[in-house]
């Protein structure tokens, strides 16, 4: 359940980008990786706790997100699907190899006073860093939900998700909404990376692990569905943990991908999607 909360935040960013821009962002996991690296160096160079570094990661990743949209994604808006997919795949490979060139292939991790802290709650062993990561992830998700429901920009994003032409006709600047939505989606990925750092390694290819899981969650919950991404994240988190108990560690994702295949067969619109 605790890992599921972090998975959900990554998937919420991915489903927001798809829901508004209708872009399948295969480079989403690389922004998780960048969030982890930025938090790692903020800790090792400046001594800033990974969870406190989130306040720096949010504006940094938002700027990186809107820059990526402005200089790359905007160029293929309205293009054929395979063009968009090839662009995001190319961005994924570029960011991976850039990280490999700058930071090498070494696995890095941080050692914090609470990294191995575990609390015993009536026989239930709860990892403190995972608990904090889940709490932060769900808090960010709740703030984003309120933002989408209560603010003018949030309502404009929802309008563009439902009907882009209608939103444009009533005066909403759709291109600006695309820019903001992509930036917010990237922030979700970066913040999730920061929350993972206290108990997970970082390397140039670590994003691939999370983007596959995020796609499973998005399809499970329903493409573009906020609540579905949250529910799907929790389900996949539990499924992976159960798989780890009953299967060898390297096969734990078999359970989540089995769920993915079953969803595609029997309810391809997802648990929260329509018919």
Secondary structure as GFF3:
##gff-version 3
##sequence-region A 1 275
A	DSSP	alpha_helix	2	21	.	.	.	ID=ss1
A	DSSP	alpha_helix	28	46	.	.	.	ID=ss2
A	DSSP	alpha_helix	54	71	.	.	.	ID=ss3
A	DSSP	three_ten_helix	73	76	.	.	.	ID=ss4
A	DSSP	alpha_helix	81	103	.	.	.	ID=ss5
A	DSSP	beta_strand	118	121	.	.	.	ID=ss6
A	DSSP	beta_strand	124	127	.	.	.	ID=ss7
A	DSSP	alpha_helix	128	150	.	.	.	ID=ss8
A	DSSP	alpha_helix	152	162	.	.	.	ID=ss9
A	DSSP	alpha_helix	164	169	.	.	.	ID=ss10
A	DSSP	alpha_helix	174	196	.	.	.	ID=ss11
A	DSSP	three_ten_helix	197	199	.	.	.	ID=ss12
A	DSSP	alpha_helix	206	221	.	.	.	ID=ss13
A	DSSP	alpha_helix	226	246	.	.	.	ID=ss14
A	DSSP	three_ten_helix	249	251	.	.	.	ID=ss15
A	DSSP	alpha_helix	253	266	.	.	.	ID=ss16
###
